[in-house]
Structures are given as C-alpha cells and as structure tokens.
Amino acid sequence: MSVSTAAAAQSLCAPLPVLGRDVTVPLVTGGEVTYAALDYAASAPALQRVWDDVAAYAPYYGSVHRGAGYLSQLSTDLFENARRTVAEFLDCRADDQLVFTRSTTDSLNLLAAALPADCQVFVFETEHHASLLPWKDARVTYLDAPRTPRQAVETLERALADRTVSIEGGHGPALVCVTGASNVTGELWPVRELAAAAHAHGARIVLDAAQLAPHHPVSIRDLDVDWVAFSGHKLYAPFGSGVLAGRADWLRTAEPYLAGGGASRKVTRREDGGVDVEWHETAARHEAGSPNVIGAYSIASACKALTEAGFDTLVAREQYLIEKVRAGLAEVPEVRVLSLFGDDAPRVGVLSFVVEGWNSSHFAAALSAEYGIGVRDGLFCAHPLVRTLLGTDPQTQGECGAPEAAPGEKSLNAIRVSFGAGTPDEHVERFVNAVRELVTEGAKWQYRTEDGRCVPAV
C-alpha cells in the first residue's frame, strides 16, 4: 500500500459493527480463523444496531392491527412508524404507497400482479431473476445486454418507440424494470436516464434496488422512478422482509396480492350464499395476514443506521475497498474480472471473476476450507447475464451454483466477492492474498464433488 493510500485509509470511517464479526471457523489445514464474510450480495450480516433494536422490542411484541391491548397498540405504532421511516429513507412522494413484503422477489411479483390489462413490460436480459421472471402474465420484451450505459438508454428508447400496438389500437400501458446495481458485476446502471426515456415514451419504471440501497442513497424523487423494490436481508436487516414503494394507482385498483384478513375492509354475505368484499385502498390491501412487524422494524432500524452513518462516508470507504480488491486481482494474470461497461465503470462492492484453469466451485471451496473466506460461485440467479459475460452455451450450464465440471477443469460458472459497510480491511486483504496463493501454489487439500458441489475430501 502506498503512503497516499495508507493516509486515505486512516481518514476513512471504521466498518459498522455487524453480527458475526468475531465468529471463528475451522480450517481443513488445522486451526481456526475469524470468518471473512464476503457474500454481502446474497445476504448481508445484521447490523449490531438492528439486532439491538429488535432485541429491545421483542418482549413487547404483539399482533399488529389486531387488538386493543397495550402491546398490540405498541406494535401497530411501531409497524406504521417503520413504514414512515422507510418512506423517508427512499424520499417517497406524498401520495406514494409503501407496502411491506417478504423480499425484492415478492415485491416485484406483487407489482406484476397489479399490472393493468395489456401492459407491456421491458426488461434487460442482464437482470436478476427476481426482475426477469415475474412478468409471465404480461407481454414481455427482453432487451439485449448493453455494453455501455449510453447503449442501455438507446436500446430502451428504440424498444419503446417500436412497442407493439395494444388491442385497443394504440400504445397501451408499459413498464420498464431495471436494476440499480448489478448483482453480478456491481456496476451502476443509468437509472435516472432510463427513467427519463421511459417517461418520454409514456411508460413507467420500477427500480430493483436490492444491490443499490445497501451501498448508495436511493431517492424516488431524484431518480424519478415510479416504484422501488428492495430486500431487508441485503440491507443489514435479515428478518424476512422487503419493500415495494411508489405510485398508488395501479396498486389501489389491483386485486389484493393475497386475500385475507387485514386486506379486507368489509365482508358481507349475499343472499345467494356468496360473499361481497370491500378491500382497503391503502397499503393494507396487499398486506393480508399478520404482518412481519419485526422484519419491518429491522428495515427501519437499518435505514436509520445507514442514514446516521452518512452515505458519503460509507461510499468513500467502500470505494477504497473496491480499489484494493481490483488492484489485487489485477496482479494475478490468470484472473479475469467480469464487466459489461468496462473497468472504469462506477460500481458497488460486488465483483465477479473467473480464474484460468480453475473450476469456480473448486476455487470457492478452497477459499472457504483453507482460508475461512465465504464467497459465492455459480450463475448468481442471473443466468443470461453470466452466460453473456462468459460467452458460454446455455446447454452446458447446470443449476445456479452447481459446478459443471470436476475440480481442476475449466469453469463455466464464476466466483463472486461482495462486501459492504461491515467489512474490515483484513477480510479484503486476506481474500486478495488467498487468490494469489491459490493461483500460484495451488490448493493444499484434495476436493471432491458431492451433491453437485465441490467439498473438501475427508
């Protein structure tokens, strides 16, 4: 590390306290080491602040919207205050609705179920499956992977200009779905420009912020998007909750995502023996059943913690870690980092790569078993994108995360390292050193394939 880099590092904030930072794991070569969690893109560890807030509330837990008792009222207030906190975090507009869901996947499936009739959806093939797959009941146009941000905007503009005529004889409703930051390459997408293009052609846009919200501020107003979806478990709040926030009209007129108590305002029997239901027009319309109050509260707690820490500070430290990883991998000729927009594209703390001569599952297994480093290997639930980046044939691929070749053979999958606000410098440094050692010296242990994955041989 240069003197200037070392000086810059000293001026950065310390990593935010997270659960598991002191957990030790055994190594196959003997001894134990502190676990280096570098799989934040899948699920980030809980912030200590979030855990403490949830633990403080837990004795007062009660059923939300379901009782006159003190604990029920307290829990209801907590739940609705969490909604307001998250809405402030997203800089929602005054008339936006915020629905608590289970995850980003759940949020986008909810929106898919709320699409108006004959809606046409535009989605890039580079999306995570959570954004790529929910639109099965709509007319979907899949857009080819762009190689520059400008090309992404131009591709969308052409597709919207050429969109098919609706059954009424004109251009019907249209929705664009786009990620804020790729879960494979970490690259930032030109969301504001894509939103402008969508609106110029009479379409709406939903932002998959699952990988963006934990790393950068997300403002619905500033980005001018119609909806935002994200997950708590990537935002340092792993308690099974997510968010869909944005315009209320499509949500208000759609059939409830789930039918049941809480979504219904009035239910009456008819003379013919059936029932008539009057549904809520608020967010409750899509929150049937007893909601996950702890999940909602944990997201609100994480939003507060990130806001108080300051995104400018968090982004500066993350960029420092990104440069450490990129510089370290660049020193290993056998490593190829995957990218759509090029090496200079701005990104969050997510990088995927392949290693010449290595099966990705074998490499990831060795990082874990010999160095105590947790990364991810596979296709990262973004199969079309990873195949495009690797230039591979879909027929040769297995399931997401499964190795397609024995250890030591050429990999058709990739390895992903990801980090964030809770990552210490040592974890990144250990990762870079481990990659260098594995490439130059090879694995110290024997590995075999078991249930589709590489594991240490006994």
Helices and strands as residue ranges (DSSP letters): H 3-11, E 24-26, E 32-34, E 36-37, H 48-57, G 58-60, H 70-89, E 97-101, H 104-113, E 120-124, H 129-132, E 139-143, H 149-161, E 174-179, H 191-200, E 204-208, H 220-223, E 227-231, G 232-234, E 242-246, H 249-253, E 264-269, E 275-279, G 283-286, H 293-309, H 311-330, E 335-337, E 350-355, H 360-371, E 373-374, E 376-378, H 383-390, G 394-396, E 414-418, H 425-441, E 447-450, E 453-456
